[in-house]
Amino acid sequence: MSVLIQLLLTFGMLSLLAVGGGTAVLPEMQTVLNSQFHIDHLTFLHIYSIGQLAPGPNMLMVLVFGVQIAGALGAAVVMAAFFLPSSFLCLLIGRLWDRIGETPWRRCVQNALEPISIGLMASGVYAVAGSAIAGPVTSLLGVLTLGVILATRINPVFVILGGGVAGAGLMAITHLH
């Protein structure tokens, strides 16, 4: 099968599974990219980190996978496959949602989807954290970063960048991860 067709099918499927946002499919994306395209967990983590720090929607990071796997054409295929199916589905569901109004059935569906979305997003965070936390230094930095973000009003981008600089310094000094 052509790499471009494989990218189209893979990211099209991930698009339709992204209930609750792109974070919901991170564990599946990481597994599929590793098994089908040999993107290792560290590379996945680095590309994900770039997506978090770059301005704009963080899921634009999928374009980097497309470039890495099949060049500029791969990025175009990944962009269309990942963003168009879910956008089209949202358009259709949005129109249906408006038609049904405030019915008990609509509230029931919303109540059922909320924990599913939260669980999928939590599994995405867990998958990324599992790859990122590789030892005592990264564990400490993760906890400290979370604490600073929760306790202050400092922009999380600056906290994450500061944690990255501190982590690089600590790892260079201690030779630990």
C-alpha positions in Angstrom: 0.0 0.0 0.0 1.3 3.5 -0.8 2.6 5.5 2.1 0.2 8.4 1.2 -2.8 6.1 1.2 -1.7 4.6 4.5 -1.4 8.1 6.0 -4.8 9.0 4.6 -6.5 6.0 6.2 -4.6 6.2 9.5 -5.2 9.9 10.1 -8.7 9.7 8.8 -9.5 7.0 11.3 -7.8 9.0 14.1 -9.9 12.1 13.1 -13.2 10.2 13.5 -12.0 8.8 16.9 -11.1 12.2 18.3 -14.1 12.6 20.6 -13.4 15.4 23.0 -10.4 16.8 21.0 -7.1 15.6 19.6 -5.7 14.7 23.0 -8.2 11.9 23.1 -6.4 10.0 20.3 -2.8 10.5 21.5 -2.4 7.0 22.8 -3.7 5.4 19.6 -1.8 7.8 17.5 1.4 7.0 19.3 0.8 3.3 18.9 -0.1 3.5 15.2 2.7 5.8 14.3 5.2 3.4 16.0 3.8 0.2 14.5 3.1 1.5 10.9 5.6 4.2 10.4 8.4 3.4 12.9 8.1 6.7 14.8 9.6 5.9 18.2 8.1 7.2 21.5 10.8 9.8 22.0 10.3 11.3 18.5 6.5 11.3 19.2 7.1 13.1 22.5 9.4 15.7 20.9 6.9 16.5 18.1 4.0 16.6 20.6 6.0 19.1 22.7 6.6 21.3 19.7 2.8 21.3 19.0 2.1 22.4 22.6 4.5 25.3 22.4 3.8 26.5 18.9 1.2 29.2 18.5 -2.2 28.1 17.1 -4.0 24.8 17.5 -1.7 22.2 19.1 -2.9 19.3 16.9 -1.2 21.0 13.9 1.7 18.9 15.1 0.3 16.0 13.0 1.7 17.9 10.0 5.2 17.3 11.3 4.5 13.6 11.3 3.3 13.9 7.7 6.5 15.7 6.7 8.7 13.2 8.5 7.0 10.2 6.9 6.4 11.5 3.3 7.6 15.1 2.9 5.4 18.1 2.0 2.9 15.9 0.2 2.6 13.7 3.3 1.9 16.8 5.4 -0.9 17.8 3.0 -2.5 14.3 3.1 -2.3 14.2 6.9 -3.8 17.7 7.2 -6.8 16.8 5.0 -7.2 13.3 6.6 -7.0 14.5 10.2 -9.0 17.7 10.0 -11.7 17.3 7.3 -13.5 14.1 8.5 -14.0 15.4 12.0 -14.9 18.9 10.8 -17.5 17.5 8.4 -18.9 15.3 11.2 -19.1 18.3 13.6 -21.0 20.3 10.9 -23.5 17.5 10.5 -23.9 16.8 14.2 -24.1 20.6 14.9 -27.0 20.9 12.5 -28.8 17.9 14.0 -28.1 19.2 17.5 -29.8 22.5 16.7 -32.8 20.6 15.3 -33.4 18.5 18.4 -33.2 21.6 20.7 -33.3 21.1 24.4 -34.9 17.6 24.5 -34.3 15.0 27.2 -32.7 12.8 24.6 -30.0 15.4 23.8 -29.2 15.9 27.5 -28.9 12.1 27.9 -26.4 11.9 25.0 -24.4 14.9 26.4 -24.3 13.3 29.9 -23.0 10.0 28.3 -20.3 11.7 26.2 -18.9 13.8 28.9 -17.1 11.1 30.9 -16.0 9.3 27.7 -14.4 12.5 26.5 -12.7 13.2 29.8 -11.5 9.6 30.0 -10.0 9.7 26.5 -8.3 13.0 27.2 -6.9 11.6 30.5 -5.5 8.6 28.6 -3.8 11.0 26.2 -2.2 12.8 29.0 -1.1 9.5 30.6 0.4 8.3 27.3 2.5 11.5 26.9 3.5 11.6 30.6 4.5 7.9 30.4 7.0 8.7 27.6 8.1 12.0 29.1 8.8 10.9 32.7 11.9 8.8 32.4 13.6 9.1 35.9 13.9 11.2 39.0 14.8 14.5 37.3 11.9 14.4 34.9 9.5 13.3 37.6 10.6 16.1 39.9 10.3 18.7 37.0 6.9 17.3 36.1 5.5 17.7 39.6 7.1 21.2 40.1 5.8 22.4 36.7 2.3 21.2 37.6 2.5 22.9 41.0 3.7 26.2 39.5 1.0 26.1 36.8 -1.8 25.4 39.4 -0.5 27.8 42.1 0.3 30.9 39.9 -1.0 32.8 37.0 2.3 32.5 35.0 1.7 31.7 31.4 2.2 27.9 31.1 4.4 28.3 28.0 6.9 30.1 30.1 6.7 27.6 32.9 7.2 24.7 30.5 10.1 26.5 28.8 11.7 27.2 32.2 11.2 23.6 33.2 12.9 22.5 29.9 15.9 24.7 30.5 16.1 23.6 34.2 15.8 20.0 33.1 18.5 20.3 30.5 20.8 21.9 33.1 20.0 19.3 35.8 20.5 16.4 33.4 23.8 17.8 32.2 25.0 18.1 35.8 23.7 14.9 37.2 23.7 12.7 34.1 20.3 11.4 35.2 17.0 11.4 33.3 
